Amino acid sequence: MLRLSTAYLVAAVLCGLAPLTAQAQGLPDGADKALVEGVCTACHPVNQITQSSGYTREGWKELTGTMIDLSKTPEEQNKITDYLATHFPANSKRAPKVLSGDAKIGFKEWTVPTLGQRSRDPIEAPDGSVWWVGQWSDLIGRINPKTGEMKEYPLPSKSKPHTVTVDKAGGIWYTGNGNGTIGKIDPATGQVKVYKMPDPAAKDPHSAKFDPKGILWFTLQNSNMLGRLDPATGDIKLVTMKTPNSKPYGIKMDLEGNPWVACNGSNCLVKVNPANMELTEVKLPTPGTTVRRLDVAPDGLIWYVNSSKGKLGRLDPKSGDIKEWDSPSGPDSHPYAIAFVGGYVWYNESGTRPDMLVRFDPKTEKFQSWAIPSGGVHAGIIRHMRPTRDGNLLIHQSSTNRIILVMLK
């Protein structure tokens, strides 16, 4: 019978205890298997271990240290890291293909305070501050990039914030992916105003973007809906996607202020009429295509990641012409986040270890790529990226609690 160790209780408090029978299957037999099951699967499924690229003992110690504090139980910490290093050593199964080039970039990392929060989706506010959400810890945070000072604000329980976005006045908004809400936080007081979805079937607000008129548009992936919120009145309207299980994911505005949505469950992009929420599907040519995110270039072309096929895609919304390019690391590279910055397309290959930042030049059709830093281990994934006002790029490594500024100039 597994003893409820101090380490296990720490994990349960931080992450919310999950049933071992549902999550702790698949670890190889060996000394301290039960201890690893108890501690690690309190936060995440066991496949996060079995499908990893593996690490040295020091790497496993560093990685687990970003999730829970085991320093007060060094004996159990040693047992856990010994087991993981023995059964899951470093391997090259998910090694990327690195492409060199002439571009030079730099990375500046911030490690956010609360362990295991899965920090994500950083965005710059008008005053230059950087905001992020800690999805697993029900919090929203702010960084002063000049001083490095960070502050975290608690959100309502079970919010599981998926993203943060900023309105024209600098208001800070988040999507409550876990409790069917949209929220706005007052940085001066920490008070949160919550807008509840009007339909109980609308369970998971996901990604969000303001249009030029100040209306907040948002996707609800597993609810298969699109929503809009008028901050002036609090009114929320919802519409169901045309294709069942299309799983609307990323959302951006085109040059005319029309929302465009990426389908993470079907081979489509969707244009939204902001006046009446009418949806127009653009079918992508390859069956089995799914798209995490998209972005709109200054010339109006829409760039997207073909996540399931390992490709970068471009749609001309006027002509309907679609073109795709193979991502450097191949069909299993799983491109995820994307942004058009400084005349180039930037995206990441989340299926590789390390997570790769890729730059594509539309003029020459050439790629260049870099390994994204994540401390001494490569375990993070960029799930969203957004430009700063001075033409740099904000990314993150959610598995290792890092917010990163990519200096492109």
Buried (B, 14 or more C-beta within 10 A) or exposed (E): EEEEBEBBBBBBEBBEBBEBEEBBEEBEEEEBBBBBBBBBBBBBBBEBBBEBBBBBBEBBBBBBBBBBBBEEBEEBBBBBBBBBBBBBBBEEEBEBBBBEEEEEBEBEBBBBBBBBBBBBBBBBBEEEBBBBBBBBBBBBBBBEBEEEEBEBBBBBEEBBBBBBBBBEEEBBBBBBBBBBBBBBBEBEEEEBEEBBBEBEEBBBBBBBBBBEEEBBBBBBBBBBBBBBBEBEEEEBEBBBBEBEEBBBBBBBBBEEEBBBBBBBBBBBBBBBEBEEBEBEBBBBEBEEBBBBBBBBBEEEBBBBBBBBBBBBBBBEBEEEEBEBBBBBBBEBBBBBBBBBBBEBBBBBBBBBBBBBBBBBBBEEEEBBBBBBBBBEBBBBBBBBBBBBEEEBBBBBBBBBBBBBBBBBE
